[in-house]
Amino acid sequence: MTLPTIQPAPPPAPLHIIATGGTLDKHYDEIAGVLRFDASHLPAMIARARFTVVPTLEELPLLDSLDMQDIDRRRVLASCEHAEQAAIVVIHGTDTMHETGELLGRAKMAKTIVLTGAMIPYAIDQSDAQFNLGFACGVAQFLPHGVYIAMNGQVFDWDRVRKNRAAGVFERTS
């Protein structure tokens, strides 16, 4: 009698993406004329990006970051702590991204966590969402362990960045 060969489980994907909402994931409701949340755009964005190694995707409740509470930030922290991967991208609203970055940064995990988002929703022309997702996923696989914010082609340490609301960009602080 021949015993079946037991195959080892495949290794986890090298990258984990956590969706929390933010402008990136908003949909435009043409009837009401407002931005709202529906299903996440991330599965389509990941397919469009043509990743050669498909990342895992975890979807938390989709929120505008102005509506995030401490419990929501702790949920993000728990997801990062429990992820098998050491490279994590967190999709987050830009208004309070630094607050979540601070919570994650102070946890001092042996992981590379990159927060990113968009100034314009993915579903709207001229959005920065697809670029920011790809950029964040790329740098998350190469940066040393720590917490970063990656927006519009720049990477910032979590504790040396601020959102310049007037200019609509993130900038380094001293």
C-alpha positions as a printed Julia matrix, in Angstrom:
174×3 Matrix{Float64}:
   0.0    0.0     0.0
   1.32   3.42   -0.97
   0.75   6.25    1.44
  -0.24   9.61   -0.02
   2.45  12.24   -0.11
   1.75  15.03    2.34
   2.44  18.41    0.85
   3.55  21.18    3.19
   1.24  24.15    3.43
   2.21  26.96    1.1
   4.05  29.83    2.76
   1.95  32.91    3.54
   1.89  35.69    0.98
   4.78  38.08    1.61
   2.41  41.02    2.02
  -0.78  41.66    3.98
  -3.14  44.55    3.19
  -5.6   45.83    5.78
  -8.49  47.96    4.54
 -10.01  50.46    6.97
 -11.77  52.76    4.5
 -10.84  56.38    4.01
 -11.26  58.42    0.86
  -9.59  55.72   -1.26
 -12.51  53.33   -0.74
 -15.39  55.79   -1.08
 -17.96  55.52   -3.87
 -19.77  58.48   -5.4
 -23.54  58.23   -5.01
 -24.76  60.08   -8.11
 -28.35  60.28   -6.88
 -27.56  61.79   -3.47
 -24.43  63.58   -4.69
 -22.32  62.32   -1.78
 -19.35  60.05   -1.17
 -20.16  56.91    0.83
 -18.84  53.43    1.53
 -19.96  50.33   -0.32
 -17.84  47.28   -1.15
 -14.09  47.9    -1.02
 -12.32  48.81   -4.25
  -9.22  46.91   -3.13
  -9.92  43.54   -4.82
 -10.25  45.36   -8.17
  -7.21  47.52   -7.44
  -5.1   44.48   -6.57
  -6.21  42.72   -9.78
  -5.48  45.86  -11.82
  -2.02  46.19  -10.27
  -1.14  42.71  -11.61
   0.8   41.65   -8.52
   2.98  38.64   -9.29
   2.5   37.42   -5.72
  -1.03  38.1    -4.58
  -1.16  39.74   -1.14
  -3.68  38.71    1.48
  -6.47  41.21    2.08
  -8.24  41.83    5.38
 -11.2   44.16    5.39
 -12.06  45.89    8.65
 -15.17  48.09    8.93
 -14.77  50.83    6.31
 -14.75  54.24    7.97
 -13.91  57.82    7.23
 -10.84  58.4     9.38
 -12.57  61.36   11.05
 -15.07  58.81   12.39
 -12.41  56.43   13.74
 -12.42  55.9    17.49
  -9.78  54.37   19.77
 -11.49  50.98   19.45
 -11.09  51.14   15.65
  -7.39  51.95   15.97
  -6.93  49.08   18.44
  -8.61  46.8    15.87
  -5.98  47.86   13.32
  -3.23  47.22   15.88
  -4.61  43.74   16.64
  -4.78  42.92   12.93
  -1.14  43.95   12.49
  -0.06  41.94   15.53
  -1.89  38.81   14.34
  -0.81  38.99   10.69
   1.58  36.21    9.69
   3.37  38.58    7.35
   6.08  41.0     8.37
   5.16  43.42    5.55
   1.8   45.11    6.05
   0.02  47.93    4.21
  -2.85  49.68    5.98
  -5.31  51.56    3.78
  -6.47  54.48    5.9
  -8.12  57.87    5.65
  -5.62  60.7     5.48
  -7.13  63.0     8.12
  -6.18  60.84   11.13
  -3.61  58.52    9.57
  -0.95  59.96   11.88
  -2.97  58.95   14.98
  -3.14  55.32   13.9
   0.52  55.52   12.89
   1.39  56.68   16.38
  -0.47  53.78   18.03
   1.24  51.27   15.71
   4.64  52.94   16.07
   4.55  52.89   19.85
   3.78  49.13   19.75
   7.3   48.54   18.33
   6.4   45.39   16.39
   9.05  43.49   14.46
   7.17  44.25   11.24
   7.16  46.84    8.5
   3.83  48.66    8.46
   3.05  51.25    5.81
  -0.07  53.39    6.01
  -1.4   54.89    2.8
  -4.6   56.28    1.37
  -5.77  58.75   -1.23
  -6.77  62.37   -1.54
  -9.22  61.46   -4.33
 -11.36  58.28   -4.27
 -10.27  55.42   -6.52
 -13.57  55.58   -8.43
 -13.0   59.2    -9.51
 -10.8   60.26  -12.43
  -7.36  61.61  -11.55
  -7.27  59.6    -8.31
  -3.94  58.99   -6.61
  -5.29  55.75   -5.07
  -3.81  53.17   -7.47
  -0.36  54.77   -7.41
  -0.34  55.07   -3.61
  -1.4   51.43   -3.18
   1.31  50.16   -5.52
   3.97  52.42   -4.03
   3.09  51.42   -0.45
   3.07  47.71   -1.32
   6.48  48.03   -2.95
   8.21  49.9    -0.14
   6.61  47.73    2.58
   8.59  44.78    1.26
  11.95  46.58    1.5
  11.88  49.08    4.35
  13.33  48.04    7.72
  10.88  47.18   10.49
   8.97  50.24   11.66
   5.87  52.25   10.88
   5.7   54.59    7.91
   3.29  56.74    5.96
   3.65  56.54    2.17
   1.8   59.09    0.09
   2.34  60.38   -3.42
   5.81  58.96   -3.92
   7.25  59.85   -0.53
   7.85  57.77    2.6
   7.71  59.35    6.05
   8.48  58.03    9.53
   5.23  57.89   11.52
   6.5   60.46   14.02
   7.94  62.94   11.52
   5.01  63.73    9.25
   1.97  65.95    9.04
  -0.82  66.5     6.55
  -0.73  69.97    5.02
  -4.46  70.41    4.46
  -4.07  73.65    2.51
  -1.71  72.06   -0.02
  -3.34  68.61    0.07
  -0.03  66.82    0.69
   1.93  65.14    3.44
   5.19  66.74    4.51
   8.09  65.89    6.74
   8.39  67.53   10.14
  11.62  67.88   12.11
